[in-house]
Amino acid sequence: MAERGRPRSFDRETALRQAMEIFWERGYEGASLADLMAAMKINAPSLYAAFGGKEALFREAVDYYRNTEGSATGKALRAGLTARAAIEGMLMAAAIVLALPGKPTGCLVVLGATNCTPSNRPVDMFLHNLRVDSAQDIRKRLLQGVADGELPIETEVEQMAAYFTTVLHGMSLQARDGATQEALQGVVRTAMLIWPASARRQAAA
């Protein structure tokens, strides 16, 4: 049966990508409906009919970001054959994607809803939960490194995971403040110096 009503006169994925870039650049509260409609080239009724409103659009835009521009860090973490390669690869991937020429800088998940008003607390918690999930992925990879004998049994995994999560999130803010890919790569090399010396020697053997 044919869909009732007027057919959409825009490409939904293209509009979603345009919304994602506005949210990425300006954050949830900084992106007005007027900004979004201008970028997406649609009117308010079309936006609400296609996406359900600003918050629903934001959540979908974040999911789209995590599956496109923001996917590189997670892929690198999963692809690393060792715990060290996984963590370093994740951070190096971030150093590239957080400062891509022609794109908003920083990470949408990290910077998209800072200092939200109480009415937008659900948006803040949405991103908070995604960041917690990311930190848990780092923790699990380090625990696997201990189980595989790559890291010493006495490794303080919780502290190490918190450290690398902090580096990852801090790089996002540095990128927003103008840090280049090369500068962020230098941060990664310095951060990896905390890897246990015994594990570094084992990896080099």
Residue pairs with C-beta under 8 A, 6 or more apart in sequence:
8 46
8 50
9 46
10 40
10 41
10 42
10 46
10 50
12 50
15 40
15 41
15 42
15 50
16 51
16 57
16 60
16 61
16 64
17 64
17 68
18 39
18 40
18 41
19 36
19 39
19 40
19 51
19 57
19 58
19 61
20 61
20 62
20 64
20 65
20 68
20 108
21 39
21 103
21 104
22 31
22 35
22 36
22 39
23 31
23 58
23 61
23 62
23 108
23 112
24 65
24 103
24 104
24 106
24 108
24 112
25 31
25 104
26 35
27 111
27 112
27 113
27 114
28 58
28 112
28 113
28 116
28 120
28 123
29 113
29 116
29 117
29 120
33 44
33 47
33 54
36 47
36 54
36 57
37 43
37 44
37 47
40 47
42 50
47 53
47 57
51 57
51 60
55 120
55 122
55 123
58 112
58 123
59 123
59 126
61 108
62 108
62 109
62 112
62 126
62 127
62 130
65 108
65 109
66 74
66 109
66 130
69 97
69 100
69 103
70 97
70 107
70 108
70 109
72 93
72 94
72 96
72 97
73 90
73 91
73 93
73 94
73 97
73 134
73 168
74 90
74 134
74 137
75 93
76 86
76 89
76 90
76 92
76 93
77 86
77 87
77 89
77 90
77 137
77 138
77 141
78 86
79 86
79 89
80 86
80 87
80 88
80 89
80 90
80 141
82 145
82 148
82 150
82 203
83 141
83 142
83 144
83 145
83 148
83 150
83 151
84 145
84 150
84 192
84 195
84 199
84 200
84 203
86 141
87 138
87 141
87 142
87 164
87 192
88 188
88 192
90 138
90 164
90 168
91 164
91 167
91 168
91 171
91 187
91 188
91 191
91 192
92 185
92 188
94 107
94 168
94 171
94 172
94 184
94 188
95 171
95 181
95 184
95 185
95 187
95 188
96 181
98 105
98 106
98 107
98 171
98 172
98 175
98 184
99 105
99 175
99 179
99 180
99 181
99 184
105 175
105 176
105 178
106 172
106 173
106 175
106 176
107 169
107 172
109 127
109 130
109 131
109 134
110 127
110 131
110 169
110 172
110 173
111 172
111 173
111 176
112 127
113 120
113 123
113 124
113 126
113 127
116 123
116 124
131 165
131 169
134 165
134 168
135 161
135 162
135 165
138 161
138 164
138 165
138 168
139 157
139 158
139 161
142 151
142 155
142 157
142 160
142 161
143 157
145 151
145 155
145 199
146 152
146 153
146 155
146 157
150 199
150 202
150 203
151 157
151 196
151 199
152 196
152 198
152 199
155 196
160 194
163 191
163 194
164 191
167 187
167 188
167 191
170 187
171 179
171 184
171 187
171 188
174 183
174 184
174 187
175 184
179 187
